Amino acid sequence: MFTDFTVTDRWTKKQVHCLYQALVVAIATRHADAVDIKFLVEGRAVWVALPHPAWVEYKNRTGKTITDALAKGIAGHFLKTALESGEGVGREMYSLTVDETLKHLEAVVAAGDLPVAAAR
């Protein structure tokens, strides 16, 4: 799972500690059609915004629902990938597209990085 993990930063080659902190429906906080997932990356707040239309698209394609646990896994997988590739340096907010969200969802499910109930 992507609740508490470390990843090697591409540029510094140092281990970076990432800790999940919150999941917030962004409509209430910033009037966005998204779910914001907050991580602490070496103690610094980093948000990953997943667009609400991804929930609809996933349901239409599979008949399954993106649960909170799966959303956290998607955001964590994205953050891990961004840090490993060098794209995760210094940003406070990342906004994923529907396609990016579904790509990371597929990677999380394929890797078995979440409880079975979350993939239903």
Phi and psi in radians as a Rosetta constraint file:
Dihedral C 1 N 2 CA 2 C 2 CIRCULARHARMONIC -1.917 0.35
Dihedral N 2 CA 2 C 2 N 3 CIRCULARHARMONIC 0.782 0.35
Dihedral C 2 N 3 CA 3 C 3 CIRCULARHARMONIC -1.546 0.35
Dihedral N 3 CA 3 C 3 N 4 CIRCULARHARMONIC -0.683 0.35
Dihedral C 3 N 4 CA 4 C 4 CIRCULARHARMONIC -2.622 0.35
Dihedral N 4 CA 4 C 4 N 5 CIRCULARHARMONIC 1.856 0.35
Dihedral C 4 N 5 CA 5 C 5 CIRCULARHARMONIC -2.545 0.35
Dihedral N 5 CA 5 C 5 N 6 CIRCULARHARMONIC 2.855 0.35
Dihedral C 5 N 6 CA 6 C 6 CIRCULARHARMONIC -2.123 0.35
Dihedral N 6 CA 6 C 6 N 7 CIRCULARHARMONIC 2.648 0.35
Dihedral C 6 N 7 CA 7 C 7 CIRCULARHARMONIC -2.534 0.35
Dihedral N 7 CA 7 C 7 N 8 CIRCULARHARMONIC 2.627 0.35
Dihedral C 7 N 8 CA 8 C 8 CIRCULARHARMONIC -1.553 0.35
Dihedral N 8 CA 8 C 8 N 9 CIRCULARHARMONIC 2.104 0.35
Dihedral C 8 N 9 CA 9 C 9 CIRCULARHARMONIC -1.179 0.35
Dihedral N 9 CA 9 C 9 N 10 CIRCULARHARMONIC 2.301 0.35
Dihedral C 9 N 10 CA 10 C 10 CIRCULARHARMONIC -1.042 0.35
Dihedral N 10 CA 10 C 10 N 11 CIRCULARHARMONIC -0.718 0.35
Dihedral C 10 N 11 CA 11 C 11 CIRCULARHARMONIC -1.460 0.35
Dihedral N 11 CA 11 C 11 N 12 CIRCULARHARMONIC -0.740 0.35
Dihedral C 11 N 12 CA 12 C 12 CIRCULARHARMONIC -1.585 0.35
Dihedral N 12 CA 12 C 12 N 13 CIRCULARHARMONIC -0.307 0.35
Dihedral C 12 N 13 CA 13 C 13 CIRCULARHARMONIC 1.111 0.35
Dihedral N 13 CA 13 C 13 N 14 CIRCULARHARMONIC 0.246 0.35
Dihedral C 13 N 14 CA 14 C 14 CIRCULARHARMONIC -1.598 0.35
Dihedral N 14 CA 14 C 14 N 15 CIRCULARHARMONIC 2.668 0.35
Dihedral C 14 N 15 CA 15 C 15 CIRCULARHARMONIC -1.299 0.35
Dihedral N 15 CA 15 C 15 N 16 CIRCULARHARMONIC 2.273 0.35
Dihedral C 15 N 16 CA 16 C 16 CIRCULARHARMONIC -1.972 0.35
Dihedral N 16 CA 16 C 16 N 17 CIRCULARHARMONIC 2.215 0.35
Dihedral C 16 N 17 CA 17 C 17 CIRCULARHARMONIC -1.579 0.35
Dihedral N 17 CA 17 C 17 N 18 CIRCULARHARMONIC 2.231 0.35
Dihedral C 17 N 18 CA 18 C 18 CIRCULARHARMONIC -2.105 0.35
Dihedral N 18 CA 18 C 18 N 19 CIRCULARHARMONIC 2.310 0.35
Dihedral C 18 N 19 CA 19 C 19 CIRCULARHARMONIC -2.316 0.35
Dihedral N 19 CA 19 C 19 N 20 CIRCULARHARMONIC 2.116 0.35
Dihedral C 19 N 20 CA 20 C 20 CIRCULARHARMONIC -1.110 0.35
Dihedral N 20 CA 20 C 20 N 21 CIRCULARHARMONIC 2.429 0.35
Dihedral C 20 N 21 CA 21 C 21 CIRCULARHARMONIC -2.186 0.35
Dihedral N 21 CA 21 C 21 N 22 CIRCULARHARMONIC -0.679 0.35
Dihedral C 21 N 22 CA 22 C 22 CIRCULARHARMONIC -2.790 0.35
Dihedral N 22 CA 22 C 22 N 23 CIRCULARHARMONIC 2.725 0.35
Dihedral C 22 N 23 CA 23 C 23 CIRCULARHARMONIC -2.229 0.35
Dihedral N 23 CA 23 C 23 N 24 CIRCULARHARMONIC 2.141 0.35
Dihedral C 23 N 24 CA 24 C 24 CIRCULARHARMONIC -2.289 0.35
Dihedral N 24 CA 24 C 24 N 25 CIRCULARHARMONIC 2.317 0.35
Dihedral C 24 N 25 CA 25 C 25 CIRCULARHARMONIC -1.276 0.35
Dihedral N 25 CA 25 C 25 N 26 CIRCULARHARMONIC 2.056 0.35
Dihedral C 25 N 26 CA 26 C 26 CIRCULARHARMONIC -1.256 0.35
Dihedral N 26 CA 26 C 26 N 27 CIRCULARHARMONIC -0.247 0.35
Dihedral C 26 N 27 CA 27 C 27 CIRCULARHARMONIC -1.024 0.35
Dihedral N 27 CA 27 C 27 N 28 CIRCULARHARMONIC -0.703 0.35
Dihedral C 27 N 28 CA 28 C 28 CIRCULARHARMONIC -1.281 0.35
Dihedral N 28 CA 28 C 28 N 29 CIRCULARHARMONIC -0.588 0.35
Dihedral C 28 N 29 CA 29 C 29 CIRCULARHARMONIC -1.697 0.35
Dihedral N 29 CA 29 C 29 N 30 CIRCULARHARMONIC -0.634 0.35
Dihedral C 29 N 30 CA 30 C 30 CIRCULARHARMONIC -2.421 0.35
Dihedral N 30 CA 30 C 30 N 31 CIRCULARHARMONIC 0.310 0.35
Dihedral C 30 N 31 CA 31 C 31 CIRCULARHARMONIC 0.961 0.35
Dihedral N 31 CA 31 C 31 N 32 CIRCULARHARMONIC 0.704 0.35
Dihedral C 31 N 32 CA 32 C 32 CIRCULARHARMONIC -1.967 0.35
Dihedral N 32 CA 32 C 32 N 33 CIRCULARHARMONIC 2.597 0.35
Dihedral C 32 N 33 CA 33 C 33 CIRCULARHARMONIC -1.513 0.35
Dihedral N 33 CA 33 C 33 N 34 CIRCULARHARMONIC 1.183 0.35
Dihedral C 33 N 34 CA 34 C 34 CIRCULARHARMONIC -2.704 0.35
Dihedral N 34 CA 34 C 34 N 35 CIRCULARHARMONIC 2.958 0.35
Dihedral C 34 N 35 CA 35 C 35 CIRCULARHARMONIC -1.993 0.35
Dihedral N 35 CA 35 C 35 N 36 CIRCULARHARMONIC 2.169 0.35
Dihedral C 35 N 36 CA 36 C 36 CIRCULARHARMONIC -1.708 0.35
Dihedral N 36 CA 36 C 36 N 37 CIRCULARHARMONIC 2.278 0.35
Dihedral C 36 N 37 CA 37 C 37 CIRCULARHARMONIC -2.081 0.35
Dihedral N 37 CA 37 C 37 N 38 CIRCULARHARMONIC 2.147 0.35
Dihedral C 37 N 38 CA 38 C 38 CIRCULARHARMONIC -1.771 0.35
Dihedral N 38 CA 38 C 38 N 39 CIRCULARHARMONIC 2.321 0.35
Dihedral C 38 N 39 CA 39 C 39 CIRCULARHARMONIC -2.143 0.35
Dihedral N 39 CA 39 C 39 N 40 CIRCULARHARMONIC 2.664 0.35
Dihedral C 39 N 40 CA 40 C 40 CIRCULARHARMONIC -1.752 0.35
Dihedral N 40 CA 40 C 40 N 41 CIRCULARHARMONIC 2.105 0.35
Dihedral C 40 N 41 CA 41 C 41 CIRCULARHARMONIC -1.939 0.35
Dihedral N 41 CA 41 C 41 N 42 CIRCULARHARMONIC 1.843 0.35
Dihedral C 41 N 42 CA 42 C 42 CIRCULARHARMONIC 0.937 0.35
Dihedral N 42 CA 42 C 42 N 43 CIRCULARHARMONIC 0.669 0.35
Dihedral C 42 N 43 CA 43 C 43 CIRCULARHARMONIC 1.488 0.35
Dihedral N 43 CA 43 C 43 N 44 CIRCULARHARMONIC -0.095 0.35
Dihedral C 43 N 44 CA 44 C 44 CIRCULARHARMONIC -1.732 0.35
Dihedral N 44 CA 44 C 44 N 45 CIRCULARHARMONIC 2.341 0.35
Dihedral C 44 N 45 CA 45 C 45 CIRCULARHARMONIC -1.218 0.35
Dihedral N 45 CA 45 C 45 N 46 CIRCULARHARMONIC 2.250 0.35
Dihedral C 45 N 46 CA 46 C 46 CIRCULARHARMONIC -2.322 0.35
Dihedral N 46 CA 46 C 46 N 47 CIRCULARHARMONIC 2.241 0.35
Dihedral C 46 N 47 CA 47 C 47 CIRCULARHARMONIC -1.902 0.35
Dihedral N 47 CA 47 C 47 N 48 CIRCULARHARMONIC 2.445 0.35
Dihedral C 47 N 48 CA 48 C 48 CIRCULARHARMONIC -2.089 0.35
Dihedral N 48 CA 48 C 48 N 49 CIRCULARHARMONIC 2.069 0.35
Dihedral C 48 N 49 CA 49 C 49 CIRCULARHARMONIC -1.708 0.35
Dihedral N 49 CA 49 C 49 N 50 CIRCULARHARMONIC 2.153 0.35
Dihedral C 49 N 50 CA 50 C 50 CIRCULARHARMONIC -1.871 0.35
Dihedral N 50 CA 50 C 50 N 51 CIRCULARHARMONIC 2.210 0.35
Dihedral C 50 N 51 CA 51 C 51 CIRCULARHARMONIC -1.256 0.35
Dihedral N 51 CA 51 C 51 N 52 CIRCULARHARMONIC 2.378 0.35
Dihedral C 51 N 52 CA 52 C 52 CIRCULARHARMONIC -0.958 0.35
Dihedral N 52 CA 52 C 52 N 53 CIRCULARHARMONIC -0.653 0.35
Dihedral C 52 N 53 CA 53 C 53 CIRCULARHARMONIC -1.014 0.35
Dihedral N 53 CA 53 C 53 N 54 CIRCULARHARMONIC -0.334 0.35
Dihedral C 53 N 54 CA 54 C 54 CIRCULARHARMONIC -1.147 0.35
Dihedral N 54 CA 54 C 54 N 55 CIRCULARHARMONIC -0.598 0.35
Dihedral C 54 N 55 CA 55 C 55 CIRCULARHARMONIC -1.089 0.35
Dihedral N 55 CA 55 C 55 N 56 CIRCULARHARMONIC -0.782 0.35
Dihedral C 55 N 56 CA 56 C 56 CIRCULARHARMONIC -1.148 0.35
Dihedral N 56 CA 56 C 56 N 57 CIRCULARHARMONIC -0.804 0.35
Dihedral C 56 N 57 CA 57 C 57 CIRCULARHARMONIC -1.092 0.35
Dihedral N 57 CA 57 C 57 N 58 CIRCULARHARMONIC -0.761 0.35
Dihedral C 57 N 58 CA 58 C 58 CIRCULARHARMONIC -1.102 0.35
Dihedral N 58 CA 58 C 58 N 59 CIRCULARHARMONIC -0.744 0.35
Dihedral C 58 N 59 CA 59 C 59 CIRCULARHARMONIC -1.098 0.35
Dihedral N 59 CA 59 C 59 N 60 CIRCULARHARMONIC -0.746 0.35
Dihedral C 59 N 60 CA 60 C 60 CIRCULARHARMONIC -1.120 0.35
Dihedral N 60 CA 60 C 60 N 61 CIRCULARHARMONIC -0.673 0.35
Dihedral C 60 N 61 CA 61 C 61 CIRCULARHARMONIC -1.316 0.35
Dihedral N 61 CA 61 C 61 N 62 CIRCULARHARMONIC -0.657 0.35
Dihedral C 61 N 62 CA 62 C 62 CIRCULARHARMONIC -2.106 0.35
Dihedral N 62 CA 62 C 62 N 63 CIRCULARHARMONIC -0.327 0.35
Dihedral C 62 N 63 CA 63 C 63 CIRCULARHARMONIC 1.376 0.35
Dihedral N 63 CA 63 C 63 N 64 CIRCULARHARMONIC 0.061 0.35
Dihedral C 63 N 64 CA 64 C 64 CIRCULARHARMONIC -1.805 0.35
Dihedral N 64 CA 64 C 64 N 65 CIRCULARHARMONIC 2.866 0.35
Dihedral C 64 N 65 CA 65 C 65 CIRCULARHARMONIC -1.928 0.35
Dihedral N 65 CA 65 C 65 N 66 CIRCULARHARMONIC 2.495 0.35
Dihedral C 65 N 66 CA 66 C 66 CIRCULARHARMONIC -1.419 0.35
Dihedral N 66 CA 66 C 66 N 67 CIRCULARHARMONIC 1.956 0.35
Dihedral C 66 N 67 CA 67 C 67 CIRCULARHARMONIC -1.459 0.35
Dihedral N 67 CA 67 C 67 N 68 CIRCULARHARMONIC 2.984 0.35
Dihedral C 67 N 68 CA 68 C 68 CIRCULARHARMONIC -1.043 0.35
Dihedral N 68 CA 68 C 68 N 69 CIRCULARHARMONIC -0.734 0.35
Dihedral C 68 N 69 CA 69 C 69 CIRCULARHARMONIC -1.099 0.35
Dihedral N 69 CA 69 C 69 N 70 CIRCULARHARMONIC -0.698 0.35
Dihedral C 69 N 70 CA 70 C 70 CIRCULARHARMONIC -1.209 0.35
Dihedral N 70 CA 70 C 70 N 71 CIRCULARHARMONIC -0.706 0.35
Dihedral C 70 N 71 CA 71 C 71 CIRCULARHARMONIC -1.055 0.35
Dihedral N 71 CA 71 C 71 N 72 CIRCULARHARMONIC -0.734 0.35
Dihedral C 71 N 72 CA 72 C 72 CIRCULARHARMONIC -1.102 0.35
Dihedral N 72 CA 72 C 72 N 73 CIRCULARHARMONIC -0.694 0.35
Dihedral C 72 N 73 CA 73 C 73 CIRCULARHARMONIC -1.131 0.35
Dihedral N 73 CA 73 C 73 N 74 CIRCULARHARMONIC -0.721 0.35
Dihedral C 73 N 74 CA 74 C 74 CIRCULARHARMONIC -1.050 0.35
Dihedral N 74 CA 74 C 74 N 75 CIRCULARHARMONIC -0.870 0.35
Dihedral C 74 N 75 CA 75 C 75 CIRCULARHARMONIC -1.109 0.35
Dihedral N 75 CA 75 C 75 N 76 CIRCULARHARMONIC -0.738 0.35
Dihedral C 75 N 76 CA 76 C 76 CIRCULARHARMONIC -1.125 0.35
Dihedral N 76 CA 76 C 76 N 77 CIRCULARHARMONIC -0.724 0.35
Dihedral C 76 N 77 CA 77 C 77 CIRCULARHARMONIC -1.102 0.35
Dihedral N 77 CA 77 C 77 N 78 CIRCULARHARMONIC -0.754 0.35
Dihedral C 77 N 78 CA 78 C 78 CIRCULARHARMONIC -1.037 0.35
Dihedral N 78 CA 78 C 78 N 79 CIRCULARHARMONIC -0.848 0.35
Dihedral C 78 N 79 CA 79 C 79 CIRCULARHARMONIC -1.060 0.35
Dihedral N 79 CA 79 C 79 N 80 CIRCULARHARMONIC -0.770 0.35
Dihedral C 79 N 80 CA 80 C 80 CIRCULARHARMONIC -1.036 0.35
Dihedral N 80 CA 80 C 80 N 81 CIRCULARHARMONIC -0.808 0.35
Dihedral C 80 N 81 CA 81 C 81 CIRCULARHARMONIC -1.102 0.35
Dihedral N 81 CA 81 C 81 N 82 CIRCULARHARMONIC -0.737 0.35
Dihedral C 81 N 82 CA 82 C 82 CIRCULARHARMONIC -1.100 0.35
Dihedral N 82 CA 82 C 82 N 83 CIRCULARHARMONIC -0.753 0.35
Dihedral C 82 N 83 CA 83 C 83 CIRCULARHARMONIC -1.185 0.35
Dihedral N 83 CA 83 C 83 N 84 CIRCULARHARMONIC -0.730 0.35
Dihedral C 83 N 84 CA 84 C 84 CIRCULARHARMONIC -1.144 0.35
Dihedral N 84 CA 84 C 84 N 85 CIRCULARHARMONIC -0.556 0.35
Dihedral C 84 N 85 CA 85 C 85 CIRCULARHARMONIC -1.548 0.35
Dihedral N 85 CA 85 C 85 N 86 CIRCULARHARMONIC -0.157 0.35
Dihedral C 85 N 86 CA 86 C 86 CIRCULARHARMONIC 1.608 0.35
Dihedral N 86 CA 86 C 86 N 87 CIRCULARHARMONIC 0.063 0.35
Dihedral C 86 N 87 CA 87 C 87 CIRCULARHARMONIC -1.575 0.35
Dihedral N 87 CA 87 C 87 N 88 CIRCULARHARMONIC -0.065 0.35
Dihedral C 87 N 88 CA 88 C 88 CIRCULARHARMONIC -1.720 0.35
Dihedral N 88 CA 88 C 88 N 89 CIRCULARHARMONIC 0.335 0.35
Dihedral C 88 N 89 CA 89 C 89 CIRCULARHARMONIC -1.548 0.35
Dihedral N 89 CA 89 C 89 N 90 CIRCULARHARMONIC 2.115 0.35
Dihedral C 89 N 90 CA 90 C 90 CIRCULARHARMONIC 1.358 0.35
Dihedral N 90 CA 90 C 90 N 91 CIRCULARHARMONIC -0.060 0.35
Dihedral C 90 N 91 CA 91 C 91 CIRCULARHARMONIC -1.514 0.35
Dihedral N 91 CA 91 C 91 N 92 CIRCULARHARMONIC 2.556 0.35
Dihedral C 91 N 92 CA 92 C 92 CIRCULARHARMONIC -1.723 0.35
Dihedral N 92 CA 92 C 92 N 93 CIRCULARHARMONIC -0.446 0.35
Dihedral C 92 N 93 CA 93 C 93 CIRCULARHARMONIC -2.481 0.35
Dihedral N 93 CA 93 C 93 N 94 CIRCULARHARMONIC 2.336 0.35
Dihedral C 93 N 94 CA 94 C 94 CIRCULARHARMONIC -2.103 0.35
Dihedral N 94 CA 94 C 94 N 95 CIRCULARHARMONIC 2.297 0.35
Dihedral C 94 N 95 CA 95 C 95 CIRCULARHARMONIC -1.999 0.35
Dihedral N 95 CA 95 C 95 N 96 CIRCULARHARMONIC 2.008 0.35
Dihedral C 95 N 96 CA 96 C 96 CIRCULARHARMONIC -1.525 0.35
Dihedral N 96 CA 96 C 96 N 97 CIRCULARHARMONIC 2.677 0.35
Dihedral C 96 N 97 CA 97 C 97 CIRCULARHARMONIC -1.472 0.35
Dihedral N 97 CA 97 C 97 N 98 CIRCULARHARMONIC 3.005 0.35
Dihedral C 97 N 98 CA 98 C 98 CIRCULARHARMONIC -1.059 0.35
Dihedral N 98 CA 98 C 98 N 99 CIRCULARHARMONIC -0.809 0.35
Dihedral C 98 N 99 CA 99 C 99 CIRCULARHARMONIC -1.083 0.35
Dihedral N 99 CA 99 C 99 N 100 CIRCULARHARMONIC -0.737 0.35
Dihedral C 99 N 100 CA 100 C 100 CIRCULARHARMONIC -1.110 0.35
Dihedral N 100 CA 100 C 100 N 101 CIRCULARHARMONIC -0.725 0.35
Dihedral C 100 N 101 CA 101 C 101 CIRCULARHARMONIC -1.053 0.35
Dihedral N 101 CA 101 C 101 N 102 CIRCULARHARMONIC -0.821 0.35
Dihedral C 101 N 102 CA 102 C 102 CIRCULARHARMONIC -1.189 0.35
Dihedral N 102 CA 102 C 102 N 103 CIRCULARHARMONIC -0.579 0.35
Dihedral C 102 N 103 CA 103 C 103 CIRCULARHARMONIC -1.106 0.35
Dihedral N 103 CA 103 C 103 N 104 CIRCULARHARMONIC -0.790 0.35
Dihedral C 103 N 104 CA 104 C 104 CIRCULARHARMONIC -1.235 0.35
Dihedral N 104 CA 104 C 104 N 105 CIRCULARHARMONIC -0.594 0.35
Dihedral C 104 N 105 CA 105 C 105 CIRCULARHARMONIC -1.039 0.35
Dihedral N 105 CA 105 C 105 N 106 CIRCULARHARMONIC -0.840 0.35
Dihedral C 105 N 106 CA 106 C 106 CIRCULARHARMONIC -1.054 0.35
Dihedral N 106 CA 106 C 106 N 107 CIRCULARHARMONIC -0.682 0.35
Dihedral C 106 N 107 CA 107 C 107 CIRCULARHARMONIC -1.153 0.35
Dihedral N 107 CA 107 C 107 N 108 CIRCULARHARMONIC -0.710 0.35
Dihedral C 107 N 108 CA 108 C 108 CIRCULARHARMONIC -1.141 0.35
Dihedral N 108 CA 108 C 108 N 109 CIRCULARHARMONIC -0.807 0.35
Dihedral C 108 N 109 CA 109 C 109 CIRCULARHARMONIC -1.130 0.35
Dihedral N 109 CA 109 C 109 N 110 CIRCULARHARMONIC -0.767 0.35
Dihedral C 109 N 110 CA 110 C 110 CIRCULARHARMONIC -1.083 0.35
Dihedral N 110 CA 110 C 110 N 111 CIRCULARHARMONIC -0.632 0.35
Dihedral C 110 N 111 CA 111 C 111 CIRCULARHARMONIC -1.404 0.35
Dihedral N 111 CA 111 C 111 N 112 CIRCULARHARMONIC -0.184 0.35
Dihedral C 111 N 112 CA 112 C 112 CIRCULARHARMONIC 1.196 0.35
Dihedral N 112 CA 112 C 112 N 113 CIRCULARHARMONIC 0.542 0.35
Dihedral C 112 N 113 CA 113 C 113 CIRCULARHARMONIC -1.510 0.35
Dihedral N 113 CA 113 C 113 N 114 CIRCULARHARMONIC 0.445 0.35
Dihedral C 113 N 114 CA 114 C 114 CIRCULARHARMONIC -2.676 0.35
Dihedral N 114 CA 114 C 114 N 115 CIRCULARHARMONIC 2.827 0.35
Dihedral C 114 N 115 CA 115 C 115 CIRCULARHARMONIC -1.073 0.35
Dihedral N 115 CA 115 C 115 N 116 CIRCULARHARMONIC 2.618 0.35
Dihedral C 115 N 116 CA 116 C 116 CIRCULARHARMONIC -0.969 0.35
Dihedral N 116 CA 116 C 116 N 117 CIRCULARHARMONIC -0.705 0.35
Dihedral C 116 N 117 CA 117 C 117 CIRCULARHARMONIC -1.058 0.35
Dihedral N 117 CA 117 C 117 N 118 CIRCULARHARMONIC -0.534 0.35
Dihedral C 117 N 118 CA 118 C 118 CIRCULARHARMONIC -1.277 0.35
Dihedral N 118 CA 118 C 118 N 119 CIRCULARHARMONIC -0.358 0.35
Dihedral C 118 N 119 CA 119 C 119 CIRCULARHARMONIC -1.547 0.35
Dihedral N 119 CA 119 C 119 N 120 CIRCULARHARMONIC -0.052 0.35
